[in-house]
């Protein structure tokens, strides 16, 4: 890590990193959040039930586009060739441009299709059901690329200048990550200096893992301006913008992802988005909706895996009957179907809440991304397991042998990135945990902060005592057993969510009392609590969606929601029963000894010291 002169920079301290992250947080909760209420012990069912309905006019506008998109994917895209060649053909990109696939959410006034978040995620899901590399191309350009930041924070002049280009198919990118900077932006080294005449910024730095970077026409670049971070719109054709290297990965082999270098790039002051110093907050707010692509993609991948597994389990006969009738496979298949139903409910709920616009979805988006990517990974893995050797075999090899070339091996490789993209599962849990404890920090944060003066802590003690004197007893008593009868057979599951939300809130409070300011270091405890909240959110989405479908005549949805909730309840109870992890401290202690090299003897018996180039340098 170096400063603008090339000299080494000191890595930010824990306190400095925390300060940067806190400064970028959205601290106000102007609109309600279903998930935030869950963590505080309140089931605000009115926020998600009845299940939101998409806008009929939007569905009608989206229908012809989705039909064209499906036909294009089926007839013009060879996904095996994209995976084999590691490149999306220009003809495919041109075809996507022709049908408007790069401007799905851009307003019609700027040349886009002007469709909703719900229709957008359904379009991306359709693409994902066949080709993950194209999902990366389209979603990076539209979920986090230039269009969304400009739509949220751009000036009218910026919108008129760039949105029509983007709607017509100009590919865009988002450049934040650096070699030493991932989810902790405090160490950002890319920087911009204002020119003496105040007309432009001079941008210098290097970005890593920039999706679409090698083919982008325009990109959002995050750079340090003084002590703050600012967002700039940068055009790829400007002098000093360089693609250093196109990167390659285990999956998504057609993805255009690269290292981008900026050397004395002159960026007009008009290309600052939202204002100097607001870049990090812009990035986080953009991701509130940008992350919604991943739950939809996860659900689409799960659907494809379910289809392949169902067909194979019915066709493949072993020991005298289809393998789907053997209990081991049947248990996997039934769970896969129920989980896939819940994943779709979670994705649709998050997108519809975003469209409705009357809720703060920062936690809903994060949990939908976290939960769907984790559950989807398990479904893809089980699909491969049921297919056995045919799941591990490539489509080209299957095709050569005359077998149906189901792309399970490619799906497995492609899907794995979903637990890392746009915030890894661990970072998502940290983000959710920080917001989950926010109510308690507002009440008692000063009390548990040893850096605060004694007088401040005493005042906080009095305030906390008054607050929790009523809060705590209220979270032991509830009338869930009398409520939610309209859910019929699913009512017991909704009642479980109701009473368990209070248990979750109490347990979160107990953790704060038990660990005080050290709670942030007990990530294993926090992660279990976050996972409880994620399961409760998924149960709420699944039951509300099933109730909606049953009223419309699809009573089969009740069966799937019931099976899903049965399994989710066991997971939740297990997490809460072991929330304080009796083995956590011992495991952490062992990990530190591993880091220190004390257990290096465990690694004996393998080829040692293989150089990064595989030995070719010798």
SULFENJO-V304296 format. One record per backbone hydrogen bond with DSSP energy under -0.5 kcal/mol. NH is the residue of the N-H (numbers start at 1). CO is the residue of the C=O. If there is no record, write none. Layout:
NH:CO  NH:CO
//
This chain:
3:7  6:3  9:1  17:13  18:14  19:15  20:16  21:17  22:18  23:19  24:20  25:21  25:22  27:25  30:28  32:358  37:33  38:34  39:35  40:36  41:38  42:37  44:42  45:43  47:44  48:45  49:45  59:55  60:56  61:57  62:58  63:59  64:60  65:61  66:62  67:63  68:64  69:65  70:66  71:67  72:68  73:69  74:70  75:71  76:72  77:72  77:73  78:76  79:77  82:78  83:79  84:80  85:81  86:82  87:82  88:254  89:87  92:89  93:89  94:90  95:91  96:92  97:93  98:94  99:95  100:97  101:96  103:100  110:107  111:108  112:107  113:103  114:103  114:106  115:104  120:116  121:117  122:118  123:119  124:120  125:121  126:122  127:123  128:124  129:125  130:127  131:127  135:131  136:132  137:133  138:134  139:135  140:136  141:137  142:138  143:139  144:139  145:140  147:141  148:145  149:145  150:146  151:147  152:148  153:149  154:149  154:150  159:155  160:156  161:157  162:158  163:159  164:159  166:162  167:163  168:164  169:166  170:165  173:218  174:211  175:220  176:174  178:181  181:178  185:183  187:184  188:185  191:204  192:224  193:202  195:200  198:195  201:267  202:193  203:201  203:265  204:191  205:262  207:260  208:177  210:258  211:209  212:256  213:210  215:212  216:212  216:213  217:171  218:171  219:234  220:173  221:219  221:232  222:175  223:221  223:230  224:190  225:228  226:224  228:225  230:223  232:221  233:271  234:219  234:232  236:217  238:235  241:238  242:240  242:261  244:242  244:259  245:259  247:245  247:257  255:252  257:255  258:210  259:245  260:207  260:258  261:242  262:205  263:240  263:261  264:262  265:203  267:201  267:265  268:266  269:199  271:268  272:269  273:231  274:153  274:272  275:273  278:275  279:229  280:229  282:278  283:279  284:280  285:281  286:282  287:283  288:284  288:285  289:285  289:286  290:286  291:287  292:289  293:290  294:291  295:291  296:292  297:293  298:294  299:295  300:296  301:297  302:298  303:299  304:300  305:301  306:302  307:303  308:304  309:305  310:306  311:307  312:308  313:309  314:310  315:311  316:312  318:316  318:321  321:318  323:316  324:313  325:322  326:323  329:326  330:326  331:327  332:328  333:329  334:330  335:331  336:332  337:333  338:334  339:335  340:336  341:337  342:338  343:339  344:340  345:341  346:342  347:343  348:344  349:345  350:346  351:347  352:348  353:349  354:350  355:351  356:352  357:353  360:32  361:359  365:361  366:362  367:363  368:364  369:365  370:366  371:367  372:368  373:369  374:370  375:371  376:372  377:373  378:374  379:375  380:376  381:377  382:378  383:379  384:380  385:381  386:382  387:383  388:384  390:387  391:388  392:388  393:389  398:394  399:395  400:396  401:397  402:399  403:398  406:404  408:406  409:393  411:407  412:408  413:409  414:410  415:411  416:412  417:414  418:415  419:416  420:417  421:417  423:420  425:419  428:424  429:425  430:426  431:427  432:428  433:429  434:430  435:431  436:432  437:433  438:435  441:437  442:438  443:439  444:440  445:441  448:444  449:446  450:448  452:449  457:453  458:454  459:455  460:456  461:457  462:458  463:459  464:460  465:461  466:462  467:463  468:464  469:465  470:466  470:467  471:467  472:468  474:470  475:471  475:472  476:473  477:473  482:479  483:480  487:484  488:485  490:487  491:488  493:490  494:490  495:491  496:492  497:493  498:494  499:495  500:496  501:497  502:498  503:499  504:500  505:501  506:502  507:503  508:504  509:505  510:506  511:507  512:508  513:509  514:510  515:511  516:512  518:515  519:516  520:517  521:518  522:518  522:519  523:521  525:522  526:522  527:523  528:524  529:525  530:526  531:527  532:528  533:529  534:530  535:531  536:532  537:533  538:534  539:535  540:536  541:537  542:538  543:539  544:540  545:541  546:542  547:543  548:544  549:545  550:546  551:547  552:548  553:550  554:549  555:553  557:554  558:555  559:555  560:556  561:557  562:558  563:559  564:560  565:561  566:562  567:563  568:564  569:565  570:566  571:567  572:568  573:569  574:570  575:571  576:572  577:573  578:574  579:576  581:578  584:581  587:583  588:584  589:585  590:586  591:587  592:588  593:589  594:590  595:591  596:592  597:594  598:593  600:597  602:599  603:600  604:601  606:603  611:609  614:611  616:613  618:615
//
